[in-house]
Amino acid sequence: RRKLIITADLVRAVLIFLVIFLRESLYPLYIIITLIAICDRLYQSAMGGSIPNIVGKEKLVTANAYLALGRTIALVSGPILGGILISFQNYGLAFTVDAATYLFSATMFYLISVRFQKQSHEKRKITIFGGIKEGYTFIWANLSLLTIILIRCLDAFGSSALNMGTPIFANNLSQFTPGICYGLIFASFGIGEMIGSLILARTNFVRSRPPELIAGFSILLMGLFFGVSFSIPNIYFTMVFISLSGLFEGVTAVTYNVFLQRNPDSIRGRIVGTSETSVWSAMAVG
């Protein structure tokens, strides 16, 4: 798993750096973006399967909460910093900084001393299709796991509306320019996610409950506030309710990951990978 994570980081660093030289050509960018997406899923699957080995099962919720918190901070601040770099028309610098972040990540993972999986499973060889079959077979035999993955897929299917609908909604708001409204909506959602992750990291009341129960309630409330957010064409109204939706999305994401990670080490990476494949396929269809 460590090798997969580091390899995914190094390959993404090279691909991002290539964009500097190929950004005037459209079709090579499609290939690069597709390869980056493959590495992203590979990274997330190996990383998700490794967390219990790195931190131990007793700190699983806290670790996932802080990971989600850090990821959300990056998702909120990254576009802002990227926008500043792009405003100087220095695309080469922007992509170089992006590539450097992957090199930094690969270095940090290399320096982590703990094992990323049990030694008894490290030498097991399996084909790609064999791994996919093994993951789906295990999930299909576990009704609760199958149910929560299907629910998460439905969530992803519906949430894809955010990506398609937000620019149209922002374009129809009168308070600010469409670009500012678009940024405020996603920033509010991200801030809500940060708060939700922080609540899980710091509150024993939530952490002591079964993860599937917390995920169930939080995904319902996320969907409710998500729908309300766009019911009135007012940016301030939308910001308030989209942040509440983001809060419960943060809780859902953390508890969902915990639910996947509490499975046996020998199959955990394949479960996370199978979940990633299913959820992102639903997102693409949506």
C-alpha positions in Angstrom: 0.0 0.0 0.0 2.8 2.4 0.8 4.4 1.7 -2.6 1.0 2.3 -4.3 0.5 5.6 -2.5 4.1 6.9 -3.3 3.8 5.7 -6.9 0.5 7.5 -7.4 2.0 10.7 -6.0 5.1 10.5 -8.2 3.1 9.8 -11.3 0.7 12.7 -10.6 3.6 15.0 -10.1 5.0 14.1 -13.5 1.6 14.4 -15.2 0.9 17.8 -13.6 4.3 19.1 -14.7 3.6 17.9 -18.3 0.6 20.2 -18.4 3.1 23.2 -18.6 4.2 22.0 -22.0 0.9 20.6 -23.3 -1.6 23.2 -22.1 -2.0 24.6 -25.6 -3.2 21.2 -26.9 -6.7 20.1 -25.9 -6.7 16.3 -26.5 -3.5 15.5 -24.5 -5.1 17.3 -21.6 -8.0 14.8 -21.6 -5.5 11.9 -21.4 -3.5 13.6 -18.6 -6.7 14.3 -16.6 -7.9 10.7 -17.0 -4.5 9.3 -15.8 -4.5 11.7 -12.8 -8.0 10.6 -11.9 -6.9 6.9 -12.0 -4.0 7.8 -9.7 -6.3 9.7 -7.4 -8.6 6.6 -6.9 -5.5 4.4 -6.5 -4.2 6.7 -3.9 -7.5 7.0 -2.0 -8.0 3.2 -2.0 -4.5 2.4 -0.7 -4.7 5.3 1.8 -8.1 4.3 3.1 -7.0 0.7 3.6 -3.9 1.8 5.5 -5.4 4.2 8.1 -6.3 1.5 10.7 -2.8 0.1 10.4 -1.2 3.6 10.9 -3.3 4.9 13.8 -4.9 1.8 15.3 -8.7 1.1 15.5 -9.2 3.1 18.7 -8.2 6.4 17.0 -9.9 5.6 13.7 -12.7 8.2 13.9 -10.3 11.0 15.1 -7.8 10.2 12.4 -10.5 10.3 9.6 -12.0 13.5 11.0 -8.6 15.3 10.9 -7.9 13.9 7.4 -11.3 15.2 6.2 -10.6 18.6 8.0 -7.2 18.9 6.3 -8.7 17.9 2.9 -11.5 20.5 3.2 -9.1 23.3 4.2 -7.1 22.5 1.1 -10.2 22.4 -1.1 -11.3 25.8 0.2 -7.8 27.5 0.2 -6.4 25.8 -2.9 -8.6 27.5 -5.5 -8.0 30.8 -3.8 -4.2 30.4 -3.9 -4.4 29.0 -7.4 -6.5 31.9 -8.5 -3.8 34.3 -7.2 -1.1 32.5 -9.1 -3.2 32.4 -12.3 -4.0 36.1 -12.0 -0.3 36.8 -12.7 -0.6 34.7 -15.9 2.2 32.5 -14.7 0.8 29.1 -15.5 4.2 27.4 -15.3 4.6 28.5 -11.7 1.1 27.3 -10.8 1.6 23.8 -12.2 5.1 23.6 -10.8 3.7 24.3 -7.3 1.0 21.8 -7.9 3.5 19.1 -8.9 5.7 19.9 -5.9 2.8 19.2 -3.5 2.7 15.6 -4.8 6.5 15.2 -4.4 6.1 16.5 -0.8 3.3 14.0 -0.1 5.4 11.1 -1.5 8.3 12.1 0.7 6.1 12.3 3.8 4.6 8.8 3.2 8.1 7.4 2.6 9.2 8.8 6.0 6.3 7.2 8.0 7.8 4.3 9.8 4.8 2.1 10.7 3.5 -0.7 8.5 0.7 0.1 6.1 -0.7 -3.5 6.1 -0.2 -6.7 8.0 3.0 -8.6 6.9 1.1 -11.8 6.2 -0.8 -10.1 3.4 2.0 -8.3 1.7 3.2 -11.1 -0.7 -0.3 -12.1 -1.8 -0.6 -11.7 -5.6 -3.9 -11.1 -7.3 -4.9 -9.8 -10.8 -6.8 -6.5 -11.2 -10.0 -8.2 -12.2 -9.5 -10.8 -9.4 -9.3 -7.9 -6.9 -12.5 -6.3 -8.3 -14.3 -9.6 -8.1 -13.0 -10.2 -4.5 -14.1 -6.8 -3.4 -17.6 -7.1 -4.8 -18.0 -10.7 -3.6 -17.2 -9.6 0.0 -19.5 -6.6 -0.2 -22.4 -8.6 -1.7 -22.1 -11.1 1.2 -22.3 -8.4 3.8 -25.8 -6.8 3.7 -25.0 -3.8 5.9 -21.9 -2.9 3.9 -23.8 -3.4 0.6 -26.6 -1.1 1.9 -24.4 1.7 3.0 -22.4 1.7 -0.2 -25.6 1.8 -2.3 -26.8 4.7 -0.2 -23.5 6.5 -0.7 -23.8 5.9 -4.5 -27.3 7.4 -4.5 -25.9 10.4 -2.5 -23.1 10.8 -5.2 -25.7 10.5 -8.0 -27.8 13.3 -6.5 -24.8 15.4 -5.4 -23.6 15.6 -9.0 -26.4 18.1 -9.4 -24.2 20.5 -7.4 -21.5 20.4 -10.0 -23.9 21.0 -12.9 -26.5 23.3 -11.2 -24.4 25.7 -9.1 -23.0 27.7 -12.1 -26.5 28.1 -13.5 -27.9 29.0 -10.1 -25.0 31.5 -9.5 -25.6 33.1 -12.9 -29.2 33.9 -11.9 -28.3 35.6 -8.5 -28.4 39.3 -8.5 -26.3 40.1 -5.3 -22.9 39.6 -6.8 -21.2 38.6 -10.1 -21.7 34.9 -11.0 -18.1 34.1 -10.3 -18.2 35.5 -6.8 -21.5 33.8 -6.0 -20.1 30.4 -7.3 -17.1 30.8 -5.0 -19.1 31.8 -2.0 -21.4 28.7 -2.4 -18.5 26.2 -2.5 -16.6 28.1 0.2 -19.7 27.9 2.5 -20.1 24.2 1.8 -16.4 23.6 2.5 -16.5 25.6 5.8 -19.5 23.4 6.8 -17.5 20.3 6.1 -14.6 21.6 8.2 -17.0 22.2 11.2 -18.6 18.7 10.8 -15.2 17.0 10.7 -14.0 19.0 13.7 -17.1 18.0 15.7 -16.4 14.4 15.1 -12.7 14.8 16.0 -13.5 16.6 19.3 -16.9 15.3 20.5 -17.2 11.9 22.2 -21.0 11.9 22.0 -21.0 11.5 18.3 -17.9 9.2 18.2 -19.5 6.8 20.7 -22.4 6.0 18.4 -22.4 3.3 15.7 -21.0 4.8 12.5 -23.9 3.5 10.3 -26.4 5.2 12.6 -24.5 8.5 12.4 -24.1 8.2 8.7 -27.8 7.5 8.2 -29.0 10.5 10.1 -26.3 12.9 8.7 -27.0 11.9 5.1 -30.7 12.6 5.5 -30.0 16.0 7.0 -27.4 16.8 4.4 -29.9 16.0 1.6 -32.6 18.1 3.3 -30.4 21.2 3.7 -29.0 20.6 0.3 -32.4 20.9 -1.3 -33.4 23.9 0.8 -30.2 25.7 -0.1 -31.3 26.3 -3.7 -35.0 26.9 -3.0 -34.7 30.7 -2.8 -32.5 32.8 -5.2 -30.6 34.7 -2.5 -26.9 34.2 -1.9 -27.0 34.8 1.8 -29.9 32.3 2.3 -28.0 29.7 0.2 -24.7 30.2 2.1 -26.4 29.5 5.4 -28.1 26.3 4.4 -25.3 25.0 2.1 -23.0 25.3 5.0 -25.3 23.2 7.2 -25.5 20.7 4.3 -21.7 20.7 4.2 -21.5 20.1 8.0 -23.5 16.9 7.7 -21.6 15.9 4.6 -18.4 16.1 6.7 -19.9 13.9 9.3 -21.2 11.4 6.7 -17.8 11.2 4.9 -15.9 10.4 8.1 -18.3 7.8 9.4 -18.6 6.2 6.0 -14.9 5.8 5.8 -14.8 4.3 9.3 -17.5 1.9 8.3 -15.3 0.7 5.3 -12.1 0.6 7.3 -13.3 -1.6 10.2 -13.3 -4.6 7.9 -10.4 -7.2 7.8 -7.0 -6.0 6.7 -6.7 -8.5 4.0 -9.8 -7.2 2.1 -10.0 -3.6 3.4 -8.1 -2.0 0.5 -10.3 -3.8 -2.1 -13.5 -2.7 -0.2 -12.4 0.9 -0.3 -11.3 0.6 -3.9 -14.6 -1.0 -4.9 -16.5 1.7 -3.0 -14.5 4.4 -4.8 -15.3 2.8 -8.2 -19.0 2.5 -7.4 -19.5 6.0 -5.9 -17.6 7.8 -8.7 -19.4 5.8 -11.3 -22.7 7.0 -9.8 -21.3 10.6 -9.7 -20.4 10.4 -13.4 -23.9 9.0 -14.4 -25.5 11.8 -12.3 
